[in-house]
């Protein structure tokens, strides 16, 4: 089903697809239209994000929905600082890899049009970031936000929205918190640009399971089909 172009009624923007289809066709969509996205659509996606588990059922998420142009400009500046280094190194290292160069081109488009993205959704966790000091709890800490982010991304796909998980704008937690007005005990952990996509969805390409699965011990692979 084609994605809407924005500005339509809420019911018209909803796309009923199976979970299997959403997972098989979800991909990072970076080229987005500037058309507005209704709050109700974003809230529906966040509500599905909140169905994900958290460590000890803490449910300590906080979600910031950014539309303010000045806040977007601040996050855009933070995003461009590490990207300027990353993209130069990436184009040199991957100069013979057309697929990776196309990805870099898509990210560059997003960087160049960051202020035009209709919505930036920032996923945060409330509470001390003990993972910085106690590496043993890092799994539980990050495991409390990224399942929720994946739920949100799948919900965006089901709504016909384009979205992509990014972390570059958060290279400085202090500057990111300042841009978003976050208290010290709320940590931003993902920035998700969201909008109606330019172009079409399609099946994503991944390695076959047999190439990455091991039974009982590393190296004991299943037979290839």
C-alpha positions as CSV (number, residue, x, y, z in Angstrom):
1,X,0.0,0.0,0.0
2,X,1.3,3.4,-0.9
3,X,2.2,5.8,1.9
4,X,0.0,8.9,2.4
5,X,1.4,12.3,1.5
6,X,0.5,13.9,4.8
7,X,-2.3,16.1,5.8
8,X,-4.9,13.4,5.5
9,X,-7.3,12.2,8.1
10,X,-6.0,9.9,10.8
11,X,-8.0,6.9,9.6
12,X,-6.7,7.4,6.1
13,X,-3.1,7.4,7.3
14,X,-3.4,4.0,9.0
15,X,-2.0,1.0,7.2
16,X,-3.1,-2.5,8.3
17,X,-0.2,-4.9,7.5
18,X,0.9,-8.1,9.2
19,X,3.7,-8.1,11.7
20,X,5.6,-10.3,9.4
21,X,5.3,-7.8,6.5
22,X,6.3,-4.9,8.8
23,X,9.4,-6.7,9.9
24,X,10.3,-7.9,6.4
25,X,10.0,-4.4,4.9
26,X,11.1,-2.2,7.7
27,X,14.3,-0.3,6.8
28,X,16.0,2.9,7.7
29,X,14.1,5.6,5.7
30,X,16.2,8.8,5.7
31,X,14.7,10.8,2.8
32,X,11.5,12.3,4.2
33,X,9.0,14.8,3.0
34,X,8.5,18.0,5.1
35,X,4.7,17.3,5.2
36,X,3.3,17.4,8.8
37,X,2.6,14.3,10.8
38,X,-0.3,14.4,13.2
39,X,0.4,14.1,16.9
40,X,-2.2,11.3,17.2
41,X,-0.1,9.2,14.7
42,X,3.1,9.7,16.7
43,X,1.3,8.9,19.9
44,X,-0.1,5.7,18.5
45,X,3.5,4.6,17.6
46,X,4.8,5.5,21.0
47,X,2.0,3.6,22.7
48,X,3.1,0.5,20.8
49,X,6.7,1.3,21.7
50,X,5.6,1.2,25.4
51,X,4.5,-2.4,25.1
52,X,8.1,-3.5,25.1
53,X,9.7,-5.0,28.2
54,X,12.0,-3.1,30.5
55,X,14.5,-4.3,33.1
56,X,12.6,-5.1,36.4
57,X,9.5,-3.7,34.7
58,X,10.7,-0.3,35.6
59,X,8.9,1.4,32.6
60,X,11.2,4.3,33.0
61,X,11.0,5.6,29.5
62,X,10.6,9.3,28.6
63,X,9.9,10.3,25.0
64,X,10.4,13.8,23.6
65,X,8.5,14.7,20.4
66,X,10.5,17.6,18.8
67,X,8.8,19.9,16.4
68,X,10.2,23.3,17.6
69,X,12.5,24.6,14.8
70,X,15.1,25.9,17.2
71,X,15.4,22.6,19.0
72,X,15.7,20.8,15.7
73,X,18.4,23.3,14.6
74,X,20.4,22.5,17.8
75,X,20.1,18.8,17.2
76,X,21.0,19.3,13.6
77,X,24.2,21.0,14.6
78,X,25.1,18.3,17.1
79,X,24.4,15.7,14.3
80,X,26.7,17.4,11.8
81,X,29.8,17.5,14.1
82,X,30.5,13.8,14.3
83,X,29.1,13.2,10.8
84,X,31.6,15.5,9.1
85,X,34.4,13.2,10.4
86,X,32.5,9.9,9.9
87,X,31.5,10.5,6.3
88,X,35.0,11.4,5.2
89,X,36.4,8.3,6.7
90,X,33.5,6.2,5.4
91,X,33.9,7.4,1.8
92,X,37.6,6.5,1.8
93,X,37.2,3.1,3.5
94,X,34.2,2.1,1.4
95,X,35.1,3.7,-1.9
96,X,34.8,0.3,-3.7
97,X,31.5,-0.6,-2.0
98,X,28.6,0.9,-4.0
99,X,26.0,-0.3,-1.5
100,X,27.7,1.4,1.4
101,X,28.2,4.6,-0.7
102,X,24.5,4.7,-1.4
103,X,23.8,4.5,2.3
104,X,26.3,7.3,3.0
105,X,24.5,9.4,0.3
106,X,21.1,8.8,2.0
107,X,22.5,9.8,5.4
108,X,24.1,12.9,3.8
109,X,20.7,13.8,2.4
110,X,19.2,13.5,5.9
111,X,22.0,15.6,7.4
112,X,21.5,18.3,4.8
113,X,17.7,18.4,5.3
114,X,17.7,17.8,9.0
115,X,15.8,21.0,9.9
116,X,13.0,20.1,7.4
117,X,12.2,16.8,9.0
118,X,8.7,17.2,10.5
119,X,9.3,15.3,13.7
120,X,12.3,14.1,15.7
121,X,11.4,11.6,18.4
122,X,14.0,11.2,21.2
123,X,13.8,8.0,23.3
124,X,15.2,8.5,26.8
125,X,15.5,6.6,30.1
126,X,14.8,8.1,33.5
127,X,17.3,7.2,36.2
128,X,21.0,7.2,36.8
129,X,23.2,5.9,33.9
130,X,24.9,3.2,36.0
131,X,26.2,1.5,32.9
132,X,28.9,4.2,32.8
133,X,30.2,3.0,36.1
134,X,29.0,-0.6,36.4
135,X,29.6,-2.4,33.1
136,X,27.7,-5.5,34.4
137,X,24.4,-3.6,34.3
138,X,24.9,-2.2,30.8
139,X,22.8,-5.0,29.3
140,X,19.8,-4.3,31.5
141,X,20.2,-0.5,31.1
142,X,20.2,-0.4,27.3
143,X,17.8,-3.4,27.1
144,X,15.2,-1.1,28.7
145,X,15.1,1.3,25.7
146,X,16.0,-0.4,22.5
147,X,13.2,-3.0,22.4
148,X,10.8,0.0,22.8
149,X,12.6,1.8,20.0
150,X,12.2,-1.3,17.7
151,X,8.5,-1.4,18.6
152,X,8.2,2.2,17.7
153,X,10.0,1.7,14.3
154,X,7.7,-1.2,13.4
155,X,4.7,0.9,14.4
156,X,5.9,3.7,12.1
157,X,6.3,1.2,9.3
158,X,2.7,0.0,9.9
159,X,1.5,3.6,9.7
160,X,3.3,4.2,6.4
161,X,5.9,6.5,8.1
162,X,9.5,6.6,7.3
163,X,11.9,6.5,10.3
164,X,15.5,5.6,11.2
165,X,17.3,5.0,14.5
166,X,20.2,7.4,15.0
167,X,22.6,8.2,17.8
168,X,25.1,10.8,16.3
169,X,23.2,13.8,17.7
170,X,23.8,12.4,21.2
171,X,27.6,12.3,21.0
172,X,27.6,14.8,23.9
173,X,25.0,13.8,26.5
174,X,25.4,17.2,28.2
175,X,24.8,19.2,25.0
176,X,21.9,17.0,24.0
177,X,20.2,17.3,27.4
178,X,20.7,21.1,27.2
179,X,19.1,21.3,23.8
180,X,16.1,19.2,24.9
181,X,15.8,20.8,28.4
182,X,16.3,17.4,30.0
183,X,17.1,17.0,33.8
184,X,20.3,15.3,34.7
185,X,18.6,12.0,35.5
186,X,17.0,11.6,32.1
187,X,19.4,10.2,29.5
188,X,18.7,10.6,25.7
189,X,19.6,7.3,24.0
190,X,18.1,7.5,20.5
191,X,17.0,10.2,18.0
192,X,14.4,9.0,15.4
193,X,13.7,11.3,12.5
194,X,10.1,10.6,11.4
195,X,8.1,11.6,8.4
196,X,6.3,10.5,5.2
197,X,8.9,8.8,3.0
198,X,10.0,9.9,-0.4
199,X,9.9,6.8,-2.5
200,X,8.6,3.3,-1.7
201,X,9.1,0.6,0.8
202,X,10.5,-2.8,-0.3
203,X,11.9,-6.0,1.2
204,X,15.1,-5.5,3.2
205,X,18.1,-7.7,2.5
206,X,19.8,-9.6,5.3
207,X,22.1,-12.6,5.7
208,X,20.3,-16.0,5.9
209,X,19.9,-17.3,9.4
210,X,22.1,-20.3,8.7
211,X,25.1,-18.0,8.2
212,X,24.9,-16.5,11.7
213,X,23.3,-19.3,13.9
214,X,25.3,-21.7,16.0
215,X,23.8,-24.6,17.9
216,X,25.0,-25.2,21.5
217,X,28.6,-24.0,20.8
218,X,30.1,-21.5,18.4
219,X,31.0,-23.0,15.1
220,X,28.3,-25.7,15.2
221,X,26.2,-24.4,12.3
222,X,22.9,-25.7,11.0
223,X,22.9,-27.3,7.6
224,X,22.4,-24.8,4.8
225,X,19.0,-25.0,3.0
